Amino acid sequence: ILTAIIPALQKELPFWHTIHVITSGLIAVFFLFALIPLVQHLLKTIPEYKFFMIVWMCIIWAGSILLLIFFSVSAVPEIWFFVSILAFLLFLTIILYDKAIIDAYEKELNK
């Protein structure tokens, strides 16, 4: 909430800009830490997608860090982070939906 409320005006409000940068970094770290238990659970549930999930997590982390290094503090790494997280979650939704359909179909056939 603080990141959204605090403006990122470096020249006009340098102190608040620093707070904005710190809170936006904390959002990314906490969001990725929150994804770790989900990914661990999904690796047990659907182990055949282990490679894809690990690659997605590497893309999210590496892309965000590289963009942060290249563009310093800007909105580009934040946009990359949130767009790649959304794409990853959509990917997981499709995988889980397909798995649920297949499981239901196999259950119906085994009756």
Backbone hydrogen bonds, N-H to C=O, Kabsch-Sander energy under -0.5 kcal/mol:
donor,donor_aa,acceptor,acceptor_aa,energy
5,I,1,I,-2.1
6,I,2,L,-3.0
9,L,7,P,-0.7
10,Q,8,A,-1.0
13,L,9,L,-2.5
17,H,13,L,-2.2
18,T,14,P,-1.9
19,I,15,F,-2.0
20,H,16,W,-2.4
21,V,17,H,-2.4
22,I,18,T,-2.5
23,T,19,I,-2.6
24,S,20,H,-2.2
25,G,21,V,-2.0
26,L,22,I,-2.2
27,I,23,T,-2.0
28,A,24,S,-1.6
29,V,25,G,-2.3
30,F,26,L,-2.8
31,F,27,I,-2.5
32,L,28,A,-2.3
33,F,29,V,-2.3
34,A,30,F,-2.0
35,L,31,F,-1.3
36,I,32,L,-1.0
38,L,34,A,-0.7
39,V,35,L,-2.8
40,Q,36,I,-2.5
41,H,37,P,-2.4
42,L,38,L,-2.5
43,L,39,V,-2.2
44,K,40,Q,-1.2
45,T,41,H,-2.1
46,I,42,L,-3.3
49,Y,46,I,-1.7
50,K,47,P,-1.6
53,M,49,Y,-2.3
54,I,50,K,-2.4
55,V,51,F,-2.4
56,W,52,F,-2.4
57,M,53,M,-2.3
58,C,54,I,-2.3
59,I,55,V,-2.6
60,I,56,W,-2.5
61,W,57,M,-2.6
62,A,58,C,-3.0
63,G,59,I,-2.1
64,S,60,I,-2.0
65,I,61,W,-2.5
66,L,62,A,-3.0
67,L,63,G,-2.4
68,L,64,S,-1.9
69,I,65,I,-2.2
70,F,66,L,-2.8
71,F,67,L,-2.8
72,S,68,L,-0.8
74,S,72,S,-1.0
78,E,74,S,-0.6
79,I,75,A,-2.8
80,W,76,V,-2.6
81,F,77,P,-2.6
82,F,78,E,-2.5
83,V,79,I,-2.7
84,S,80,W,-2.7
85,I,81,F,-2.2
86,L,82,F,-2.3
87,A,83,V,-2.4
88,F,84,S,-2.2
89,L,85,I,-2.7
90,L,86,L,-2.4
91,F,87,A,-2.3
92,L,88,F,-2.4
93,T,89,L,-2.2
94,I,90,L,-2.2
95,I,91,F,-2.2
96,L,92,L,-2.8
97,Y,93,T,-2.3
98,D,94,I,-2.5
99,K,95,I,-2.4
100,A,96,L,-2.3
101,I,97,Y,-2.2
102,I,98,D,-2.5
103,D,99,K,-2.7
104,A,100,A,-2.3
105,Y,101,I,-2.4
106,E,102,I,-2.7
107,K,103,D,-2.3
108,E,104,A,-2.1
109,L,105,Y,-2.1
110,N,106,E,-1.8
111,K,108,E,-0.8
